[in-house]
Amino acid sequence: MMDRRTFLSATASSALAALAPDRLFAAVAAQTPPAPDLGSWDAVRAQFALDREHLHFASFYLASHPKPVRDAIEAFRRAIDLEPFLEVERRMFTNSPDNLQLVMRANLCGYLGARPEEIALTGNTTTGLALVYAGLPLKPGDEVLTTVHDHYSQHESIRFAAAKSGARVRRVVLYASASRATVGEMTANLRSAIRPETRVVGLTWVHSCTGVRAPIRALADVVAEANRGRDAAHRIVMVVDGAHGLGALDDTVADLGCDYFCAGTHKWMFAPRGTGLVWAKAENWARLTPTVPTFASLEAWNAWMNGDERPRPVTAFDVTPGGFQAYEHQWGVSAAFRFHEGIGRARVAGRIRELNDRMKAGLAAIPRVHVITPGDAGLSAGIVCFEIEGMDAETAGKKLLERRIIASASPYLPSYARVAPSLVNSPAEVDEVLRVVKEIAAA
């Protein structure tokens, strides 16, 4: 069996032999400052190179890189620029401790509550959802059940998979009113929507259309209840879009109860742009058919090299998309997870909850302003949606921007104004938003 490294390095063995095993790690360490003191929220906010002329309340869209992540990206970039072949070949295509794909997965495990073999690395939430739905063994007569509250990426990934397989798609309303949504209402609506032909349930952890935080653990219990008595061929699997929960909430991904968890890491986790992951247990990876050839599995490469087309169990490594990547960004994901862990995940979630509770309570007290997101912190996270009487969401966003506040309008029908207090914000900034919204609403 000839592996990829043996094949590719046949003409460069002397150069590879001269490369010290810890060359990249030493180069990165030499160019990366020590971890900062993150004991105060001012110290945390100081890690972000944001324009201080504006108040940033749309960081959920695409995060600014904190300094430790910027430093890691730059150190990896310098190392790759110095020796692109040697560094990428050694760090991506060897079955050794130098393989950074293996190192990264190990670094993510503690935060996710996962094992390295349960994690696929992707570029974003959309790619993860598409890979999962395209890989599921759907067939004519099967049903994919999702909700009207889900994002374009989930809906379209489902639609594409159903069109190819002949499966049907149905959308259910989880809650009639976002501000008055309850766990009981959502679980009851999902329970009544499941049918014998349902094979997949697709849900979103935090709805960017309303700010509602779906009770994923309770909804997973509904799916588990429906699976009792079903054989393996008719079992329902649950796919979760976790983009606005990962990094904002204290729940451990592996404990949510879903079968597939897809999320970008360049939002609330503050990881390099263009990075994401999918988590699933080994038995669920084995259900999928890969869509994109992988560069993450030496077993897959060796099989191709030796003409071995025998079926083998699909793994998270097989589903990790191949092709050359922006490796300085991909490898920098570990720095973002270390940054979060340096602050403390419970502390992060508590701060986001504190700021969002302050925002929701303040908005609710303003005449002519209606808060769409539930006031219950157990049913919300880091996104607050609201509307001002007689004003569309886009106009509200423009008026806020005129006053140096960056907010957003949700790209759904109906559209709501959105603010997302996060670690880059302070209570004083929340109060400033409230003051400006009150002025706008009164005008």
N, C-alpha and C positions, 0 to 999 in steps of 0.2 A: 504494500500500500504506500503510494507516494502522496505526501500531503502538499498543500499549496506552497508552503514555505520552501520545501525541498525542490519543488518544480521551478518556482520563480527565482530562487537564489542560486541555481546551479552555476550561473556565470558570475556570481558576486559573493561566493563563499568566503573569500579572503577578507573582503570588506566587512561582511557581517561578523566574522570571527573577531575582527579588531574592535567591534563596537562593545563597549562596556555594558554589562547587563543593566546597570542602573543609570545609564547615560541620560535618558529623557527625564527620569524622576529627579536626578541631580540638577539638571538644567532648570526644570520647573521650580524646584525648591529654592534655587539660587536667585530666581527672579520674582519670587512670590513673597511679599512681606508676611510677617507673623499675623496670626488671626487677631482681629481687633477685639477690644473690650466691648461687649454688647450688653453691658449691665443696665444701661439707661435707654429710654426710647429716643432721646436726642442722639445718642451714639449710634443707634440703629439707623435713624433717618440720615445721619451724616455719611453713611456708606453709599448713598445714591447720588449720582451726579445730575440731579434734576435741575431744570431751569427754575430758579427761585422767584422769577417774576410771576409765575402762575402757581395756583393751588391745584394739585394733581389728584383728581377724584375719578380717574378712568384707568387706573393702573391695572385693573383686571383684564384690560384689552391686550396689552403687550407690556411686560414689565421692563423697567429700567434695570440694568444689571448693577447689583451692589458691588462695592469695590473688590471683595474677595473673588467674585466671579469674573469681573473685568481682568483682574490680575492673572487668574488661571487661564483665561482665554488668550491673553497676550503671551504668557509664558509658553503655552502649547504652540501658538502660532510661530513664535520665534524658533522653537525647536524644530518644527516641521519645515520652516523656510530654510533652515540650515542644512537639513538632510531629509528631504521629503520621502525618498524611497526607503531609506533605512528606518526612519522613525515609524512611518505608517505600516510598512511591511511587518516590522517587529511587534508593533503594538496592536495590530488588528488580526494578523493571520498566523499566529503561532499558538500552540497549545502549551503555554508556559506561564509562569507568574508575571511575565512582562506584558501579557495580553490585557490591554486596558478595557476591553469589553467585559472581561471577567471581573476585573477590579471594580469597574463601575457598578455592575450588578451587586457585588458584595457590599459596596458602599450604600446602595439604596435599600438593602434588605431590612435594616433595622427600622427605618422610618416607615416602610410599607408593611412591615410584619410579614415579609415574604422570604422565599428561598431564591437564590440566584437563578435557578432553572425555571422560575415562574415568571420572569420578567422579560418582555420583548422591548427593544428600544426602537422608537419611531421618531418622526419629525414633528408631530402635533396630534391633537385629538382627532382631527378629521381623518388623518391617515390611519390611526389606530382603529377607529370605527369601521372604515372601509375595509381594512384587512380582515377584521373579525366577521363582518357580515358577508363579504365575498367568499370567505373560507368555510362558512357553515354549510352542512349538507342538506340544504333545503330542497324540496321537490314539489311538484304540482299537488295542490290540496293542502299543503302546510300553510300556517298563518303566522305572520309576524305582527305582534301587537305592540303598539307604541302609544304615545299620547300627543294631544294637540299642542302641548306646551314645549315640545322638544325643538332643538335647534335644527336649522337647515342641514347641517352635516350629518346628523343622525337620520333625519327623514330621507335625505338623498341616498345615503349609504344603503338604507333599507330598500328604497325604491329600485336602485340598480341591481341589488342582489335578487329581489323578487322578480324583476323583469327577466333575468337570466335563468332563474330556476322554475318559474311558473308558480311560485308561492303567492299568497294573497297578503295584503297589508290592511290593517285596520287601526284607527286611532281612537283613543278613549279620552274623555275629559276626566282628569283626576280631581279637580276642584272647580266649583262654579264661580267662586269669588276668591281671588288670591288673598286678600286681606283677612278673610274669614275662614281660610282653609284649615282643616284639622286632620290629624293623623287618621282618625276614624273614617272621615269622608274619603280620604285617598285610598286607604286599604280596602274599604267596601267597594269603591268604584272599580278598582283593579280586580278584586275577587269576582265581581259580577260580570266582568268583561272577558275573563278567560273561558275559552271553549275547548272542546276535545281536540280540535285541530290546531290549537295554539302550540307552536314549537319554540317561539322566541318572544321574550318580553324586553323591549328596549326602553330604558328610562334615563332621566337626567337627574343628577344629584342636586344641583342648584340651578334653577331655571333663570336664564339671563333675560327672559321676557318679563318676569314678574318679581324676581328675587326670592321666590318660594324655594325653600330647602326641602326636597322630598325626603320622607323618612325611609331611606333605602333599606335599612335593616328590617323594618316592619313590612315593607313591600316584598323583600326577599322571603320573609316568612310566609306571605300569601302564596308566592310561587312555590315554595317548598310544600305547602299544604296541598296545592293543586297537583304536585308531582307524586303524592302518595298514591300508590296503586298503579302508577304508570310504569311500563317497562322502559328500558334504556332507549329504545327507538322512538318513543313518544314523549320522552322527558322534555320539559320546558327549560331552556337556558335563559339567563338574564344578563343583558348587556347594559352597562352603565357608562354614560358620558359623565366623567368626574371632573371636568375642566375647572369648574369654579368651587370645588370642594377641596381638592388636593392643595395643601398649603394654607388653607383658610380655616379648616376645621380640625378638631383634635381626634377624629375617628381614624382608626387604623384600617387601611384599604382592605387587607386580607380578612378583616373581621366584619365587613359590611354584608356578607352573605350572597354577593352576586357571583356570577360565573366568569364574566369578563369585565375588567375595569379599564377604561381608556381615558387618558388625560394628557394634555400638553403640560410641560413643566416650566414653560416660559411665561406663566401668568403669576399665580399666587406663590409659586415656589421660587420665583426670581431666577430660574435657570437660564442658560444661554438661549437666545431666540432660535427657533427651529429645532426644538427638542421635545420629546414626549415619551410615553411608555404605555404598554398594555400589560396588565397583570392577569394571570389565570393560573389555576392549578394544572398539574401535568395532564390529568385525565381530560381536561377541557381543551388544552392545546392539541391533544391527539384527535379531537373531533374535526379540526380545521384542515382545509387544503390551502397551502401557501399560495399567495398571489404574485409576489415579487421574489425573484431569486435572491437568496440570502448570501451575505459575506460573513455571517456570524457563526457558521457551523462548519468545522473541518470535516465532520462526518459527511455532510452533504457534498462538499467539494471532493473528498476522496472517492465517494460513490460515483460521481460524474467522471472523475479522472480514470477510474477503473471500469467504466461501463456497467456499473452495478445498478440496475433499475428495479431491484426488488423493493416492495413496499416496506417502509419502516415507520415507526411512530413519529408523528410530527411533534416538534418541541417549540418552545418560545424562541429558540435560536433560529429555527427554520422560518418563523413568521417575521423575524426582524428583517426589514427590507435591506437588500444589498445595494450595490452601486457606491461609488465614492461619495463621501459626505464632507461637510465642513467639520473636520475632526476636532479642531480646536474648540468648537462649540459643543460637540457631542461629548468630548472628554471632560469639558468643564462642568457638566451636570453635577458631578460629585461635589464640587465646591459649593454649589447652591444648597444641596442637602446638608452639608456640614454647616453652612451659614444658618439655616433654619434650626438645626439641632443645637448650634451654639447659643441661639436665643432661647430655645426651649419650645417644643411644639405646643404644649398646653398654654404657655405664656403668649405665644403668637395668636392662638385661637381666642384666648381671653381678651387680648388687646383689640382684635378685630370685632369681637362681640361688643366690647365696651364702646368703641367708636360708633358702631352701627346702631346700637341701642340709643345712643345720644342723638344720632341723626334722625332716627325714626320718631323718637319722642318730640324732638324739636319741630320737625316738619308737621307732625300731627297737630301741633298747637297753633299753626299759622292759618288764619282764615283763608278760605278759597284754595287751600292745598289739600289734596287727598293722597294719602300714602297707600300704595298698592301692595307693598311687601308686608307680610304678617308682622305684627308687633312682637309675637312670641319668638324669642331668640332660638328656640328649638326648631322652628320652621323657617329660619332665615339664616343668612351667612354674611357675606361681604358686599352684596349688591342691594341697594335700596332704590326701588322704583316709585315714582310719584307723578302726579299731574296737577297742573294749575288750571283752575276753571277758566274757560275761554281762550286757552293758549295751547297750541300743539307742542309736542315734545321737541321738535327741531327748533322752533322759535325759542323755547325755554332754554335749550342748550346754547343758542347763539347769544341770548341775553346774559347768561352766566359767563360765557367766554369774554364778552365785552367788559366784564368786571374781573377778569383774570382767573376765572374758575373753569377748569377743564372738566366737563361732565360729558354725557353722551345721551343719545336717543336710542331706545331699543329698536333694532331692525325687525320688528314684527308688526302685525295688525291685531289689536291696536298697539300703537307705539307710546311708550312712556319715557319721561325724563329719568335718567339714572345717575346716581352718585355711588361711588364705591370706596368708603373709607378703609384705608389699609395701613400697613406699617410705615408708609411714607408720609402719613398725615398725623396731626396732633389734635387734641380736643379744641384748641383755639381755632384751628383751621375749620373744624366742623362747625363751630359757632359762627365763623365768618360766612360760611355757605348758608347757614340758616338766616343770618342777617340779610344777605343779598336776596335770597328767595322770598323773604318777607317783603322786601322793597318791590321786587318784581311783581309779586302777587297783588300788592296794594295799588300798583300803578294803573 
